[in-house]
Amino acid sequence: MSKKDQAKTPAPLDPFSSLRTEVDRLFDEFTGSSFMRGLPSVFGSLGGGDLTPQTDIKETDTEIVVTAELPGVKEADVSLTLQNDVLTIRGEKKSETRKEEDNYHMVERSYGSFQRSFRLPDSIDENACTADFNDGVLTVRVGKRKDARKAAKRIEIGRK
């Protein structure tokens, strides 16, 4: 191949370049701004003020435990409901008053209302619920019905 032909041949593309470009485009389309991409949020948002509490759900032999991080939210601004095996956490993170003469260079903190619902197993006892709120962490414990607390049955594995 001559040098003239080599100049016309495009350099091989990085195989991940087009994938990265497409992912970046999707994030920009979803968030509405490339500036918001990559900014951390304690509420797990992708920007735009979405307040979605980070939550862990675990199950023990006797209960379901739901733990949600709600930093900056006051206990009085949180409500819980349990209906038809669906636990719903609602709340609001209220903004602080800002003076117009303040010169902000960056604002990353989000304020507003949030709601998160979880379908729990039908083995729960809706009358055996407790909730604690401590240092911005909400812990909800929902007991299981006694008839649902069956011991695990060991199954022997046979050889053929």
C-alpha positions in Angstrom: 0.0 0.0 0.0 1.4 3.4 -0.9 1.7 6.3 1.5 -1.0 8.1 -0.3 -3.4 5.1 0.2 -2.4 4.8 3.9 -3.3 8.5 4.5 -6.8 7.8 3.2 -7.3 4.8 5.5 -8.9 5.8 8.8 -7.1 4.8 12.0 -8.8 1.9 13.7 -11.3 3.1 16.3 -11.0 2.3 20.0 -13.7 -0.4 20.4 -15.0 1.2 23.6 -15.1 4.7 22.2 -18.5 4.4 20.5 -19.9 2.7 23.6 -18.7 5.4 25.9 -20.1 8.1 23.6 -23.5 6.4 23.5 -23.6 6.0 27.3 -22.6 9.6 27.8 -25.4 10.6 25.4 -28.0 8.5 27.2 -27.0 10.1 30.6 -27.1 13.6 29.1 -30.6 12.8 27.6 -31.8 11.3 30.9 -30.5 14.1 33.2 -30.9 17.0 30.8 -27.4 18.2 31.5 -23.9 16.8 31.1 -22.9 19.0 34.1 -25.0 16.9 36.5 -23.4 13.6 35.4 -21.0 12.3 38.0 -22.0 14.6 40.8 -22.4 12.5 44.0 -25.6 12.6 45.9 -26.4 11.0 49.2 -29.9 10.4 47.8 -28.6 8.4 44.8 -30.0 10.9 42.3 -28.8 11.3 38.8 -29.3 15.0 39.0 -32.3 17.2 38.6 -33.2 17.2 42.3 -34.5 13.6 42.4 -34.6 12.6 46.1 -34.4 8.8 46.3 -33.2 7.5 49.6 -30.6 4.8 49.5 -32.2 1.7 51.1 -31.2 -1.7 52.4 -33.7 -4.5 53.0 -32.8 -7.7 54.8 -34.8 -10.6 56.0 -34.2 -12.7 59.2 -36.1 -15.7 60.5 -38.5 -13.4 62.4 -38.7 -10.1 60.6 -38.0 -7.9 57.6 -35.7 -4.9 58.3 -35.7 -1.8 56.0 -33.0 0.8 56.5 -33.1 4.1 54.6 -30.6 6.9 54.7 -32.3 10.3 55.0 -29.5 12.8 55.8 -30.8 16.3 56.4 -34.3 15.1 56.9 -36.1 15.7 60.2 -38.0 12.9 61.8 -41.1 15.1 61.8 -40.9 15.3 58.0 -41.0 11.5 57.5 -44.2 9.4 57.3 -44.6 5.6 57.0 -47.5 3.5 55.8 -48.0 -0.2 55.5 -50.9 -1.3 53.4 -51.5 -4.5 51.5 -47.9 -5.6 52.1 -46.5 -2.4 50.7 -44.3 -0.3 52.9 -44.2 3.4 51.8 -41.7 5.9 53.1 -42.6 9.6 52.3 -40.8 12.7 53.4 -39.5 16.1 52.6 -36.0 17.6 52.8 -36.7 21.3 53.4 -34.3 23.9 52.0 -32.6 26.4 54.1 -33.3 30.1 53.5 -30.7 31.5 51.2 -30.0 35.2 50.9 -29.9 36.7 47.4 -26.7 38.5 48.2 -24.8 35.2 49.0 -22.5 34.3 46.2 -22.8 30.6 45.5 -20.3 29.0 43.3 -21.8 25.5 43.3 -25.0 24.0 44.6 -25.2 20.2 44.8 -27.6 19.6 47.6 -31.2 18.7 46.6 -34.4 19.6 48.4 -37.9 18.5 48.0 -40.3 15.7 48.5 -39.6 12.0 48.1 -41.5 8.7 48.2 -40.3 5.2 48.1 -42.5 2.0 48.2 -41.5 -1.6 48.7 -43.7 -4.7 48.3 -42.9 -7.0 51.3 -43.6 -10.7 51.4 -47.1 -11.9 52.3 -45.6 -13.6 55.4 -45.4 -10.3 57.3 -47.5 -9.4 60.3 -48.8 -5.8 59.6 -49.5 -5.4 63.4 -45.9 -6.1 64.4 -44.1 -3.0 63.0 -41.7 -0.6 64.7 -39.6 2.3 63.4 -36.6 4.2 64.7 -35.0 7.4 63.3 -31.5 8.1 64.5 -28.8 10.4 62.9 -30.6 10.5 59.6 -31.1 6.8 59.3 -34.6 5.3 59.4 -35.0 1.7 60.4 -38.3 -0.1 60.0 -38.8 -3.6 61.4 -41.8 -5.6 60.2 -42.4 -8.9 62.0 -43.3 -12.1 60.3 -46.4 -14.1 61.1 -45.7 -17.0 63.4 -47.0 -19.5 60.8 -44.5 -18.1 58.3 -41.5 -18.7 60.7 -41.1 -22.3 59.6 -37.7 -23.9 60.2 -35.8 -24.8 57.1 -36.2 -28.4 56.0 -33.0 -30.1 55.1 -33.1 -32.0 51.8 -30.7 -34.9 51.3 -28.9 -35.1 48.0 -28.9 -38.6 46.7 -26.5 -40.2 44.2 -27.6 -42.2 41.2 
